[in-house]
Amino acid sequence: MNFDLTDDQRAIRDAFARFVDERVVPQAAAIDEARAFPRELFTQLGGLGFFGLRYPERVGGSGLALPEFAFALEEIARGSMSLAGAAAMQSLMGTKFLQLLGNADIVERLLKPALKGEKIGAVCMTEPNAGSDLDGIATTARKVDGGYVLDGQKTWVTSAPVADFFTVFARAGDETGPQAAASPPPPPKGVESSGRATSTRKLTIFLVERSFKGVVVGREIHKMGVWALPTSQLAFDGCFVPDSHRLSKEEGDGEQHLRKLLAEIRIITGAMAIGVARAALDAARQYAGERTQFGKPINRFQAIQLKLAEMATALESAVHLVRYAAWLHAAGKQHHMQAAMAKLHATETAASVCDQAARIFASYGYAMEYPVQRYLRDVRFTLIGGGTSEILKLIIAKELSQ
């Protein structure tokens, strides 16, 4: 594989690096401490075409591939993980199902404005009793004349307080009939399942607009990091969704479509982790060259030199693994195991790099006046999304045993 960047990739990386250095980095601390959604920067990303990088030109995108998107997202995460998290949600889970499955009205009225940053999308999968366990999803969609009625609760919905529309995974179908006694089918490749089924109803994808009656945005979840990325609970209380807003072509095809997206989610989460780890390493290098103890900069002491060398080497390996997984995806090659490996290695490496960077700062690594404390808090966000490290190890082990 050739790791040299193409001219287009280099141009995209450099363009977003400039945007981050000029617009994001100077505001990153203030954005974080204000704990408010960075709408202005979010809209500016839309103006730069970020949200449509991977979408076809017919819907307002640029028609590029996952590597280009990952380069841009890595730069955004280097500046602000809160902004990167919101941008990643908008560019993938929040809008992808609209692009793949939405009708012409949905594309014109919601998707195209979202790709410009004018509307905000979110996805609703996680529930109080369903995270990695997709079989635990209990939100139901009951068929009625002209549409469906949704009932259930979702949690950890990224961007929910500011979202204009939601992609919702719910169970639709008949509870009774000949399927009731059948064993549940095996989970899709790359999706973990408990092996049980709480219902014969299968996951179906719906588009719910915020204006629909019965949509209840619940309490906001206060997190240890990514303070400017709003996250909250969401409930559907007898929410009527018209047939035109059932994104699934048929009831029960939700896992099939989710499967196609999981590897991408893991790769871009790895890219975000690399971005924040780069920021932490750069901050540690600079501080080590400025901080003096015993009459010389601390980067002259072997203990600090060894830390920096280990951090840089681990991060470089993560960069290559994420880039390789993205290349496999773009080339249409098998990449599910490599995506899991990339996410696992990149996020765990980034968490370690941020921790070691804070140790180099010593007591100042605990002070709010330096950004390293933000990197240390924010990097943990990447350990969760796209599957925990434990789930990813199980997926890799299963792939190896086949």
Disulfide bonds with the S-S distance in Angstrom:
none
